[in-house]
Amino acid sequence: MDSAAQTAVTPAQASADADDRDFDALAFDVFARNCPSRGTLEHVTGRWGALTLGALHEGSLRFNELRRRVDGVSEKMLSQTLHALERDGLVHREAQPTNPPRVDYTLTPLGHEVSERLLSLIVCVEERMEDVLRARARYDETRGAR
C-alpha cells in the first residue's frame, strides 16, 4: 500500500466529533481521493470562491456589495459559495438585528491567510495575461480555433 493511501483521511473520519479526535495528528493528502482537503481546495480555487475570497480581502462587505464586486455571480451561487467558505472556517457571517436585517461578511484569520496566497496567484495571472493571450493565439493558429 502506498503512503498516500495509508495517510489519507476519509470524510467520515474527518467529520468525527472534534472532542474525541486530535486533528493535529491527522495527515491530510489532497491527492488522495477521500481526503477532506479536496473539498476545501475546490471551494477556495473554484471561480466564485476565489473571487469571493479576493473581494473580502479588501475588507468586510454586505451581501449585495459582494455581489456587485464579484461581477457575474448569481445570488444563488454567491449564497452557496459563502455557506461553503463559512463552513470551512474561511469566512465569518455576522447578522445585525436591525430592520431590515444587515449581514456582513469578513475573512477569518484562516481566510485571510488563504486569500493572501490566492491573491499572489491572481496577480501573477493578471501580470502574465499578455503571455497567455499570445500563447492562445499561437495555439489557435497551429491547431485551429475550436
N, C-alpha and C positions, 0 to 999 in steps of 0.2 A: 504494500500500500504506500502511495507517495505521501510526502509530508503535507501537501495541501489538503488531501482527503483526511489525514489524521487530525489536523488542526482546525478544520472548518467547523463553524458553529451553525447548527440548524436554527431556523426561525423559532421553533418551539423551545429550544434551549435558551436562546437569547431573550425570549419573552417570559421566561420563568420569573417568579416573584423575586424582585430585587433584594428583599430582605434575606432570602435563602441562598443567594448566589453572589460570589465575589467576581464582579465583572472585570476587575483588573487582571484576573488570572486567565481570562479567555483570550484565545488567539484568533483574530479575525483575518480572513483572506478573501479579498474582493473577487479573486479569480475562481474561488470555489462556488459551485452552483448554489448551495444553500446558505451562503453567508449573508447575514442581515445587512452587512455593509453595502451590498449591491443596491438595495432599495434606497438607502440614503444617497449613494452616489448618483442614482437615477434622479432623485428629487433635486439634487444640487446641480447636476450638469444638464438636465433637460432644459429645453428652451425657456420655459416660463419660470422654472426655479432659478436658473442662473440670472435671468433678467430681474427677477423679484429681489434676490439677494443683493445684486448690484445696485438696484434702486434704493433699497433700505440701508445700504452702506452710507448713503448720503445723510441719513437721519430718519427719525420717526415720520411715518406717513399714515394718513387715514386711507380707508379702502379706495375711495374714488380718486384720491390724489395718486395712489399707487397705480390704479388702473390707467390713469392718464399718462403717467410716467412710463409704464410698460406698454407702449403703443401696440395695439393689435390684439391684446389679450382679452378674451371674453370674461364677463363677470363670473360665469361658472368655472372657467379654467383658473382664474385668479383665486377664487374661493377654495378650490381643490388644492391648488399649489400652496396657499397659505396654511391650510389644515395640515398638509403633509410636512411642511417645514416647521410648523409649530410642534407637531408630534415628535419630530426628530430633535427637538430642542434647539433649533436654529433661529426661530422667530418667537417673539413674545407678543401676545394679543392682550390688550388692555381695554376693557369696555368701561366707559364712563357712564354712571347712572344719570344721564341727562335726557331731556326731551327736546329734539329727537336724540336717540342714543348716539354716542360718539365712541368709535372704536379706533384705537391707534395700534399700529404695528411697528415694532422695533426689533433690531437684531439682539440676540442674547450674546454673551461673551463668545460662546462657541460659534454662533452665526457670524459674528464679526471676524473671527479668525478665518473661517471658511471663505467669507466674502473677500477678504484681503487677498487670499490666494487666487480666487476666481477672477478678481479684477486685474491681477497681473496677467492672467491668460487673455482676458478681454482686451487689455491694452496692447499686448503682443499681436493679437489678431488684427486689431484696428491699424496698428503701425505697419503691418505687413500686407495689407489688403491689395496694394498695387502689385506686389509679387504674386499674390493669389490670383488676381484678375488676369495677369499676363499668363500664368500657368494654365488657367482655364481656357484662355484664347488659343494657346498652343495646342492644348489637348483637343479642343473642338476642331481646329484646323486639320490635325492629323487623323482624328477618328470620326470626324463629322459630328455636328451638334445633334443631340438626341432629344 
